[in-house]
Amino acid sequence: MPTTKKDYEDGATVLKKLISWLRKSRLGPMKEVANTLKKFRTEILSYFYSRLTNAITKGINSLIQSAKRRAIGFGALEGYICMIYLVVGKLDLNCPELFG
């Protein structure tokens, strides 16, 4: 679905208002959020052109973190890497029927 110029402009307007509102806060963490949003403004607004997000990357990272928890006790990087391949690679490890 192509994005219109209006979508981008609306997004930019809302982001600008949000940053302004956060900067007026008396809370330091809110001001940090405002600075982060301003720093990544271009990347945030690029969504309105590409409609791409990092959801797939986040999903893969979640699987890797799961593999990391499963690999506790292997004691070696190789075990961790093997567990990542097993979890993220979605390998089909079903045994074939030997006795038909």
Backbone as ProteinMPNN parsed JSONL, in Angstrom:
{"seq_chain_A": "MPTTKKDYEDGATVLKKLISWLRKSRLGPMKEVANTLKKFRTEILSYFYSRLTNAITKGINSLIQSAKRRAIGFGALEGYICMIYLVVGKLDLNCPELFG", "coords_chain_A": {"N_chain_A": [[0.841, -1.165, 0.0], [0.831, 2.014, -1.055], [2.233, 4.944, 0.411], [0.992, 8.104, 1.243], [1.96, 11.528, 0.791], [0.704, 13.05, 2.668], [0.321, 11.263, 4.834], [2.946, 11.009, 5.783], [3.496, 13.672, 6.486], [1.537, 14.075, 8.449], [2.401, 12.22, 10.349], [4.899, 13.335, 10.975], [4.082, 15.728, 12.137], [2.654, 14.852, 14.42], [4.708, 13.504, 15.758], [6.448, 15.629, 16.278], [4.876, 17.179, 18.027], [4.633, 15.368, 20.149], [7.304, 15.095, 20.99], [7.773, 17.723, 21.831], [5.915, 17.911, 23.944], [6.935, 15.963, 25.69], [9.421, 17.073, 26.309], [8.72, 19.219, 27.89], [8.121, 18.114, 30.248], [8.618, 17.53, 33.767], [10.028, 15.415, 34.478], [13.015, 13.683, 34.315], [13.532, 11.171, 32.892], [11.518, 11.281, 30.927], [12.306, 13.426, 29.396], [14.617, 12.335, 28.37], [13.524, 10.375, 26.726], [12.306, 12.023, 24.854], [14.585, 13.172, 23.685], [15.713, 10.889, 22.545], [13.721, 10.161, 20.695], [13.872, 12.394, 19.032], [16.469, 12.13, 18.092], [16.253, 9.811, 16.538], [14.433, 10.531, 14.625], [14.332, 10.617, 11.759], [14.537, 7.888, 11.097], [12.241, 6.902, 12.361], [10.2, 8.237, 10.988], [10.621, 7.21, 8.481], [9.162, 4.938, 8.28], [6.682, 5.657, 7.245], [7.122, 5.801, 4.552], [8.22, 3.316, 3.75], [6.826, 1.351, 5.168], [7.958, -0.622, 6.631], [9.042, -2.515, 9.44], [10.978, -3.425, 12.352], [10.097, -5.849, 13.232], [10.449, -8.553, 12.484], [13.164, -8.924, 12.989], [13.151, -8.507, 15.755], [11.602, -10.702, 16.506], [13.262, -12.868, 15.767], [15.408, -12.337, 17.463], [14.161, -12.798, 19.901], [13.798, -15.568, 19.731], [16.479, -16.341, 19.733], [17.259, -15.509, 22.286], [15.728, -17.255, 23.768], [16.956, -19.648, 23.018], [19.402, -19.188, 24.193], [18.776, -19.347, 26.899], [18.11, -22.038, 27.004], [20.529, -23.173, 26.45], [22.072, -23.015, 28.68], [24.58, -24.235, 30.726], [25.936, -25.692, 28.866], [28.42, -24.606, 28.552], [30.157, -23.815, 26.544], [30.82, -21.79, 23.711], [30.237, -22.976, 21.29], [28.167, -24.782, 21.846], [26.098, -23.013, 22.451], [25.825, -21.73, 19.978], [25.025, -23.907, 18.387], [22.556, -24.46, 19.596], [21.168, -22.136, 18.924], [20.997, -22.449, 16.128], [19.358, -24.724, 16.067], [16.981, -23.784, 17.245], [16.27, -21.332, 15.893], [16.577, -22.057, 13.243], [14.499, -23.778, 12.723], [14.504, -26.536, 12.174], [13.472, -29.63, 10.764], [13.343, -32.369, 12.521], [12.216, -34.861, 12.544], [12.117, -38.357, 12.667], [12.379, -40.715, 10.009], [9.906, -43.124, 9.061], [10.746, -46.352, 9.817], [9.745, -48.862, 9.813], [7.414, -49.599, 7.957]], "CA_chain_A": [[0.0, 0.0, 0.0], [1.679, 3.207, -1.116], [2.004, 5.957, 1.428], [0.846, 9.436, 0.685], [2.747, 12.588, 1.416], [-0.064, 13.49, 3.834], [0.624, 10.365, 5.942], [4.263, 11.384, 6.301], [3.379, 14.986, 7.138], [0.773, 13.879, 9.689], [3.302, 11.547, 11.288], [5.908, 14.302, 11.41], [3.412, 16.685, 13.026], [2.37, 14.181, 15.694], [5.985, 13.25, 16.426], [6.952, 16.924, 16.767], [4.074, 17.542, 19.203], [4.984, 14.442, 21.228], [8.626, 15.481, 21.489], [7.599, 18.981, 22.556], [5.217, 17.623, 25.191], [7.86, 15.234, 26.56], [10.487, 17.981, 26.751], [8.177, 20.118, 28.906], [7.925, 17.333, 31.462], [9.582, 17.757, 34.837], [10.685, 14.133, 34.73], [14.212, 13.477, 33.51], [13.4, 10.085, 31.925], [10.668, 11.702, 29.802], [13.145, 14.273, 28.541], [15.512, 11.417, 27.656], [12.728, 9.774, 25.65], [12.167, 13.064, 23.829], [15.864, 13.273, 22.969], [15.871, 9.678, 21.735], [12.817, 10.283, 19.552], [14.407, 13.406, 18.122], [17.675, 11.561, 17.487], [15.864, 8.811, 15.544], [13.286, 11.079, 13.898], [14.367, 10.188, 10.359], [14.244, 6.462, 11.05], [10.845, 6.716, 12.744], [9.338, 8.714, 9.905], [10.814, 6.398, 7.267], [8.083, 3.947, 8.265], [5.58, 6.137, 6.42], [7.466, 5.535, 3.156], [8.51, 1.901, 3.473], [5.927, 0.491, 5.94], [8.747, -1.715, 7.183], [9.402, -2.406, 10.846], [11.994, -4.397, 12.732], [9.392, -6.913, 13.944], [11.069, -9.849, 12.183], [14.409, -8.95, 13.737], [12.805, -8.686, 17.169], [11.157, -12.079, 16.67], [14.435, -13.738, 15.722], [16.153, -12.094, 18.7], [13.442, -13.496, 20.966], [14.142, -16.986, 19.608], [17.878, -16.497, 20.144], [17.3, -15.401, 23.743], [15.187, -18.526, 24.247], [18.029, -20.633, 22.829], [20.427, -18.881, 25.191], [18.327, -19.92, 28.175], [18.169, -23.499, 26.89], [21.921, -23.614, 26.321], [22.778, -22.863, 29.954], [25.207, -25.465, 31.165], [26.797, -26.255, 27.827], [29.749, -24.135, 28.917], [30.994, -23.45, 25.407], [30.151, -20.989, 22.693], [29.758, -23.873, 20.236], [26.872, -25.292, 22.275], [25.161, -21.906, 22.304], [25.604, -21.54, 18.545], [24.229, -25.055, 17.931], [21.189, -24.289, 20.087], [20.561, -21.08, 18.102], [20.634, -23.063, 14.843], [18.231, -25.627, 16.273], [15.763, -23.04, 17.552], [15.946, -20.347, 14.86], [16.537, -22.709, 11.942], [13.26, -24.54, 12.607], [14.835, -27.767, 11.478], [12.554, -30.741, 10.932], [14.17, -33.471, 12.987], [11.416, -36.063, 12.657], [12.744, -39.556, 12.123], [11.529, -41.39, 9.011], [9.366, -44.415, 9.5], [11.61, -47.433, 9.39], [8.991, -50.107, 9.665], [6.272, -49.152, 7.298]], "C_chain_A": [[0.891, 1.235, 0.0], [1.262, 4.242, -0.075], [1.909, 7.319, 0.758], [1.737, 10.416, 1.432], [2.053, 13.067, 2.695], [0.204, 12.589, 5.046], [1.943, 10.745, 6.604], [4.165, 12.695, 7.063], [2.602, 14.887, 8.444], [1.638, 13.218, 10.754], [4.341, 12.5, 11.847], [5.31, 15.308, 12.394], [3.169, 16.07, 14.399], [3.664, 13.936, 16.463], [6.552, 14.543, 17.018], [6.197, 17.349, 18.031], [4.428, 16.659, 20.399], [6.33, 14.819, 21.844], [8.536, 16.762, 22.315], [6.951, 18.74, 23.917], [6.149, 16.918, 26.182], [8.956, 16.146, 27.107], [10.018, 18.926, 27.855], [7.96, 19.411, 30.245], [8.981, 17.688, 32.499], [10.382, 16.493, 35.137], [11.849, 13.935, 33.761], [14.084, 12.352, 32.494], [12.539, 10.451, 30.711], [11.451, 12.588, 28.838], [14.135, 13.419, 27.754], [14.786, 10.74, 26.503], [12.573, 10.776, 24.509], [13.448, 13.187, 23.01], [16.094, 12.066, 22.068], [14.972, 9.741, 20.505], [13.332, 11.296, 18.536], [15.629, 12.861, 17.378], [17.323, 10.603, 16.349], [14.662, 9.243, 14.71], [13.223, 10.573, 12.464], [13.979, 8.719, 10.229], [12.779, 6.183, 11.393], [9.929, 7.099, 11.594], [9.52, 7.923, 8.615], [9.76, 5.302, 7.169], [6.967, 4.372, 7.314], [5.86, 5.982, 4.923], [7.573, 4.038, 2.885], [7.494, 0.947, 4.087], [6.648, -0.738, 6.482], [9.042, -1.441, 8.646], [10.496, -3.43, 11.135], [11.374, -5.573, 13.479], [10.027, -8.28, 13.706], [12.371, -9.991, 12.969], [14.151, -9.181, 15.22], [12.359, -10.121, 17.441], [12.319, -13.058, 16.685], [15.259, -13.569, 16.993], [15.484, -12.802, 19.877], [13.753, -14.989, 20.934], [15.574, -17.255, 20.071], [18.003, -16.415, 21.656], [16.753, -16.676, 24.387], [16.249, -19.623, 24.138], [19.123, -20.431, 23.864], [20.055, -19.479, 26.543], [18.416, -21.45, 28.149], [19.603, -24.009, 26.904], [22.713, -23.47, 27.616], [23.328, -24.223, 30.376], [26.075, -26.112, 30.111], [28.233, -25.808, 28.034], [30.642, -23.727, 27.756], [30.162, -22.669, 24.403], [29.561, -21.879, 21.602], [28.379, -24.447, 20.581], [25.781, -24.252, 22.114], [24.816, -21.712, 20.832], [24.742, -22.677, 17.986], [22.77, -24.909, 18.361], [20.476, -23.198, 19.286], [20.12, -21.661, 16.763], [19.414, -23.968, 14.988], [16.918, -24.87, 16.481], [15.352, -22.133, 16.4], [15.797, -21.003, 13.492], [15.287, -23.505, 11.679], [13.476, -25.811, 11.796], [13.784, -28.833, 11.764], [13.383, -31.966, 11.275], [13.364, -34.746, 13.194], [12.129, -37.236, 11.999], [11.82, -40.181, 11.089], [11.019, -42.711, 9.586], [10.224, -45.528, 8.947], [10.838, -48.709, 9.1], [7.567, -49.762, 9.223], [4.941, -49.476, 7.58]], "O_chain_A": [[1.627, 1.471, 0.959], [0.085, 4.379, 0.259], [2.654, 7.632, -0.171], [2.195, 10.159, 2.546], [2.706, 13.438, 3.67], [0.305, 13.086, 6.168], [2.043, 10.796, 7.83], [4.696, 12.813, 8.168], [2.956, 15.532, 9.431], [1.609, 13.61, 11.92], [4.635, 12.481, 13.043], [5.958, 15.692, 13.368], [3.447, 16.696, 15.422], [3.716, 14.136, 17.676], [7.073, 14.543, 18.133], [6.805, 17.822, 18.991], [4.514, 17.142, 21.528], [6.475, 14.858, 23.066], [9.152, 16.868, 23.376], [7.386, 19.298, 24.924], [6.151, 17.236, 27.372], [9.369, 15.995, 28.257], [10.825, 19.384, 28.664], [7.651, 20.051, 31.25], [10.092, 18.093, 32.16], [11.302, 16.509, 35.955], [11.68, 14.012, 32.544], [14.478, 12.53, 31.341], [12.798, 9.988, 29.6], [11.28, 12.508, 27.621], [14.458, 13.734, 26.609], [15.357, 10.55, 25.429], [12.695, 10.416, 23.339], [13.4, 13.293, 21.785], [16.61, 12.202, 20.959], [15.404, 9.414, 19.399], [13.239, 11.079, 17.328], [15.797, 13.104, 16.184], [18.0, 10.578, 15.321], [13.956, 8.402, 14.152], [12.163, 10.146, 12.005], [13.191, 8.35, 9.358], [12.151, 5.32, 10.779], [8.993, 6.37, 11.265], [8.653, 7.965, 7.742], [9.497, 4.794, 6.079], [6.37, 3.526, 6.648], [4.934, 6.026, 4.114], [7.057, 3.556, 1.877], [7.314, -0.161, 3.582], [6.027, -1.765, 6.756], [9.264, -0.299, 9.049], [10.885, -4.202, 10.259], [12.05, -6.226, 14.274], [10.13, -9.082, 14.635], [12.648, -11.044, 13.542], [14.852, -9.962, 15.863], [12.694, -10.693, 18.478], [12.363, -13.969, 17.512], [15.755, -14.552, 17.543], [16.165, -13.342, 20.748], [13.949, -15.608, 21.979], [15.848, -18.266, 20.717], [18.77, -17.17, 22.253], [17.252, -17.122, 25.42], [16.417, -20.427, 25.055], [19.703, -21.398, 24.356], [20.898, -20.041, 27.242], [18.757, -22.076, 29.153], [19.864, -25.138, 27.319], [23.905, -23.773, 27.645], [22.614, -25.226, 30.377], [26.873, -26.995, 30.425], [29.165, -26.55, 27.724], [31.786, -23.328, 27.977], [28.955, -22.874, 24.275], [28.505, -21.57, 21.052], [27.524, -24.58, 19.706], [24.669, -24.569, 21.691], [23.647, -21.548, 20.482], [23.83, -22.432, 17.197], [21.857, -25.198, 17.587], [19.286, -23.332, 19.0], [19.005, -21.402, 16.309], [18.537, -23.974, 14.125], [15.875, -25.265, 15.96], [14.197, -22.164, 15.975], [14.99, -20.563, 12.674], [15.022, -23.879, 10.536], [12.731, -26.113, 10.864], [13.27, -28.924, 12.879], [14.049, -32.533, 10.409], [13.786, -35.624, 13.947], [12.675, -37.109, 10.904], [10.603, -40.179, 11.27], [11.63, -43.312, 10.47], [10.408, -45.632, 7.734], [11.227, -49.52, 8.259], [6.651, -49.654, 10.04], [4.032, -48.996, 6.903]]}, "name": "protein", "num_of_chains": 1, "seq": "MPTTKKDYEDGATVLKKLISWLRKSRLGPMKEVANTLKKFRTEILSYFYSRLTNAITKGINSLIQSAKRRAIGFGALEGYICMIYLVVGKLDLNCPELFG"}
